[in-house]
Amino acid sequence: MMRFVITGTDTGIGKTVFSAALAGALSGYYWKPVQAGLDEETDSQIVSRLSGLPPERILPEAYRLKTPASPHLAARIDHVTIVPDMLVPPVTNAPLIIEGAGGLLVPLTKTEVFADVFARWQIPVILCARTGLGTINHTLLSLEALRRRSIPVFGVAFIGDEAAETQRIIAAMGHVRILGRLPRLDPLTPDLLRLAFHDSFPLSPFHEMIA
């Protein structure tokens, strides 16, 4: 079954919104393994609100940490022990979208980062990147970190305003497929997100996964 890991070059990139759009477009499932911070709307709740998926397609988190911080710190403050080896992607009967937290090298524990878990899973990764200043460096570094761990890279999804040269140089120097660009939406509604994703991201590369 088709599965993708969604990660970002940094926190606040917009990968949750992208995850909602992709999960909805594929009529799939969404899973956030580790949620840190429960006082505001969680990522699973955002995806539930924006994706159009039925509630049973939003799978429960493996760890729900109260403290809004890096998972390793949030777990320590909350007196929770994260066991990375216990993070096993659920088996589903439709495409599964898995969203990480922050970037690839965000610590889960004192000794492991998210990229280490992704390396064990060997599920294709979609890297979400801003289009603004600094994204070339951040994106190429993230691609390097993925490839150093032999993690399969499905492609890059840009989020933000059009930046043709930025997108071109990342594709060329990063030797990576550009999947599309999702503009910032205001207001951000399920209907506008669905239309923007449909206009910006051809689904044919995703369906190639099961062709």
C-alpha positions, 0 to 999 in steps of 0.5 A: 500500500502507498505510504509517505513520510512528510517531513520539513526543513524546519518547524512551521513550514506548513507540512501539516497543511500539506499532509492534510491536502495530500491525505485528502487527495489520496483518500488516505489515512493520516498518522502523527507518531509523536505530538508535543503540545496539547494546549492548542489545536494538534496536528491531527485535529488540523488535518481532521478539519482540513482534509475532509477525511472521516474521523476514523482515517485520523489515526491516534498518536503513539505519544501525546506529550503536553509540553510544546517542545522538542519531543526528547525534552517534552517527554522528559518534562512529562515523565514519558519514555519514548521508545523509538523502536516501538514506533511502527507505522499502522497497517491500512487499507488505503494510502498512509500519510505519516507526519514527523515533527519539525525537521529531520534531526529533531531529537526523539530521545537523547540518542535518536532523531526522527531521521533514524526512525525514517531510516528503519522504516524505508518509507519514501519521504516528501520534504516540505520546504519554504520558498523564502530566503534561506531555503536553498541551504536548508533544503539541500542540507536536509536532502543530504541528511536523508541520503546519508542514511539511505532514506528514499526521497520521493520529492520536494513540496514547496510551500509559499510564494513562487520562487522559480530560480530557488525551485530550479536550483534545488531540483538541479543541485539536489537531484530531486523531483519537485512535486509542486508548490502549495501557496499560502492560503488566506483564508485557509479552508478545506475547499480552498486547500483542496482546489489549490492542491489540485491545481499545483500537484499532479497526482500521477507521480503518487499513483506511480507508487502502485502502478 
